[in-house]
Amino acid sequence: MTDKKLPLVYKPVGLAFGWAGGLVAGRLFRTTWKMVRGEDDAPDALDRERGWGEILLAAAVQGAIFSVVRSAVDRAGAVAIERSTGTWPDTGGQGRS
């Protein structure tokens, strides 16, 4: 397998892992929010009943969780591709696409 074809192989794998990671991150956020605030539902930005602090706290916690899960999933996928093909799925220094 050539290095030029590897990103094409990696994209569907990355997409599947990303989808699964999003589900995990969503569940982890809901569980975390329930532990932090004791509420089942996190505030939405357009929720009139919630204050700025609570909305921004929820957004920060959610963003941090999603970022950590996405990075872990991306890294695990890259390691799996490298183990199966012998080549690291380099994006040419472009980062996420």
C-alpha positions as CSV (number, residue, x, y, z in Angstrom):
1,M,0.0,0.0,0.0
2,T,1.4,3.4,-0.9
3,D,1.5,6.4,1.4
4,K,-0.7,8.4,-1.0
5,K,-3.6,5.9,-0.7
6,L,-3.4,5.6,3.1
7,P,-5.5,8.8,3.8
8,L,-8.3,7.3,1.6
9,V,-8.2,4.2,3.8
10,Y,-8.0,6.1,7.0
11,K,-10.9,8.5,6.3
12,P,-13.8,5.9,6.5
13,V,-12.2,4.4,9.6
14,G,-11.7,7.8,11.1
15,L,-15.3,8.7,10.3
16,A,-16.7,5.6,12.0
17,F,-14.5,6.1,15.1
18,G,-15.5,9.8,15.2
19,W,-19.2,8.9,15.1
20,A,-18.7,6.4,17.9
21,G,-16.6,8.9,19.9
22,G,-19.3,11.5,19.6
23,L,-21.8,9.1,21.1
24,V,-19.4,8.3,24.0
25,A,-18.6,12.0,24.5
26,G,-22.3,12.9,24.7
27,R,-23.0,10.2,27.2
28,L,-19.9,11.2,29.2
29,F,-20.9,14.8,29.2
30,R,-24.5,14.0,30.4
31,T,-23.0,11.9,33.2
32,T,-20.5,14.6,34.2
33,W,-23.1,17.3,34.1
34,K,-25.4,15.2,36.4
35,M,-22.5,14.7,38.8
36,V,-21.5,18.4,38.8
37,R,-24.9,20.0,38.9
38,G,-27.3,17.2,39.9
39,E,-29.4,17.9,36.8
40,D,-30.4,15.6,34.0
41,D,-30.3,18.3,31.3
42,A,-27.5,20.8,30.7
43,P,-28.5,24.3,29.9
44,D,-28.9,25.4,26.3
45,A,-27.6,28.7,25.2
46,L,-31.1,29.9,24.4
47,D,-32.6,28.8,27.7
48,R,-34.1,32.0,29.2
49,E,-34.2,30.5,32.7
50,R,-30.4,29.9,32.9
51,G,-27.7,32.5,33.6
52,W,-24.5,33.3,31.6
53,G,-22.3,31.5,34.1
54,E,-24.2,28.3,34.0
55,I,-24.5,28.3,30.2
56,L,-20.7,29.0,29.7
57,L,-19.8,26.4,32.3
58,A,-21.8,23.8,30.5
59,A,-20.3,24.8,27.1
60,A,-16.7,24.7,28.6
61,V,-17.2,21.2,30.2
62,Q,-18.8,19.9,27.0
63,G,-16.1,21.3,24.8
64,A,-13.3,19.8,27.0
65,I,-14.9,16.4,27.0
66,F,-15.5,16.3,23.3
67,S,-12.0,17.5,22.6
68,V,-10.4,14.9,24.8
69,V,-12.6,12.1,23.4
70,R,-11.9,13.2,19.8
71,S,-8.2,13.3,20.3
72,A,-8.2,9.9,22.0
73,V,-10.2,8.4,19.2
74,D,-8.1,10.0,16.5
75,R,-4.9,8.8,18.1
76,A,-6.3,5.3,18.6
77,G,-7.3,5.1,15.0
78,A,-3.9,6.3,13.8
79,V,-2.2,3.7,15.9
80,A,-4.5,1.0,14.6
81,I,-3.8,2.0,11.0
82,E,-0.1,2.0,11.7
83,R,-0.2,-1.4,13.2
84,S,-2.2,-2.9,10.4
85,T,-0.4,-1.2,7.4
86,G,3.0,-0.2,8.9
87,T,2.4,3.4,7.9
88,W,1.3,6.3,10.0
89,P,-1.7,8.2,8.5
90,D,0.1,11.5,8.1
91,T,-2.1,14.4,6.8
92,G,0.9,16.2,5.4
93,G,1.0,18.7,8.3
94,Q,-2.6,19.9,7.5
95,G,-4.1,18.7,10.8
96,R,-7.7,17.5,10.8
97,S,-9.6,17.7,7.6
